[in-house]
Amino acid sequence: MTENPNNKIKDFISHYDGDLLKAHAALDDYFSRQKAVVISSPSPSPLTNTDDKIISLENVFKKYKLGKQTIEALSDVSLSIYNGEFVAITGVSGSGKSTLLQMIGCLDKPTSGTVIIENKVTTKLSDNALSELRQKSIGFIFQSFYLQPFLRLSDNLAVPAMFTSEKKEVINSKVERLLQQVGLSERAKHFPKELSGGQIQRAAIARALINNPRIILADEPTGNLDSANSNSIIELFRNIRETLGTTIVVVTHDAEIARQADRVIVLKDGKIA
């Protein structure tokens, strides 16, 4: 009897889900480039509805033990991000960008302080509740795309939706719509190895949108792309924000990319500069 490919997918994802995201996010500062962005706009865009906070951090500290040494990755960070904002987080390697993204993405908890996502105090939620919040409300895009090489593009996009209660017909319809939105309809049956770097990144964005999240978190999403593809990806983010109202938070070293956001938050030594 032929093995059901859906079972193979579920076994694979259940084994790596969560730990894979945390591992990749933790590696950002090690692999990132040494390019500082000097522009900063800590206040929300004047076009933003400041009555509708979707992300809040209050006096957040994050400390790690490294042998006998204590590393303070975040130090008394407080910020708010509003529904529909496009925010860039910048800073040199080791400034705490990825740690901050982990706090916002509910991939890790602060040593002290409060993180609030969609009016939920995440620091008080159980692991199961955090997992549900990530699945329903947050889409992740990383520099390493995590497209499964043994799946065609349309199946790759469908993977996050397999753990919801949606019917297969609904998921397929979503996949078709998202492929069209990112300009990849003609590549639906291709494997990842048959796609260019820009196409793979657009596919990763489409996959992050499959569960209709209100928040997209992107960690160096253009780090491996040339300038033309990088600009295309940022334009796609802006289009997603404008058409779907999605809140987008991007970690980037690229000053040109950061300038296209509504607001830039600069980190230095674990603090907002």
Phi, psi and omega in degrees: 000137180287135180293136177290118183297332179297324178294321179297318180296313182296320178298318182295311184292320181296331180285323188256342186301140179089290180299322180295316179297315181296317181298315181294316181299323181291338183273354186305309185294334179289320186264351186286162181274156183269071178231114181271145174254131190260353180276149182208137176217083186291347181266153180294157176301144178297343179273354185278142174279098185284003174270356188237073177288136175246338179224130175220135171240132182234111176051051184274127171242144173222120180240142177239146174266125176236091189067235178269357183264142175254124179257125178263099184283324176230139184228103175055052181271125174231131178198162175228140175236137191254155183304126178087001178284153171244106187243136174253136175249124184230174179147163182290167178302133180088007183277348177110010184300310183293324176297318177298318179295325176296321178296313181295323183276005180060030176271344179206161180248148179289158174293322174205163183103181187232135174241128181236121178238123182050047178066012176254128177281098189294334180291350179250002182272151175287168178299321179294319179292323177295319178298319179293321178296316178298316184294319187271330192245344188231130173251134184251136174228124181242166180297324171267122199279338179061028169287136183281122187296337183269003180246142173290163187303315181298323179287325176301317181294328185282344188306309182299332182281348181293342183259015175252179181267007182290146180285156183302322181296322179292317179298315180300321179295319178298314180302314180299317180294318182291321177299321178293320182296325181262008175074033184236019182304321183285352181254011187305324184262008179276154173271157181307323182294345180265006182248153175281170179300317179295322179293320179296319180292321176296324177296320179296324177293316179299318179298322180294339182267355191299329181261019177054051181289152176275344183231133171245128176247123184236122182256105182049054186292345180245013186299329182258011187248154174285173187297322181295313179292325178299314179296324178296319180293316180294322176297324177295318176303314182297321179295319178298316179298317184287324183271326184252347182074019183287138173279130185237127178238120185240128169270127182208150171263351189274113182298323181294320177295316182298324182295340181274353178280164175293326188208145179241128175250120182258129176257142175217120179054039176081005180236158175284121185285000000 
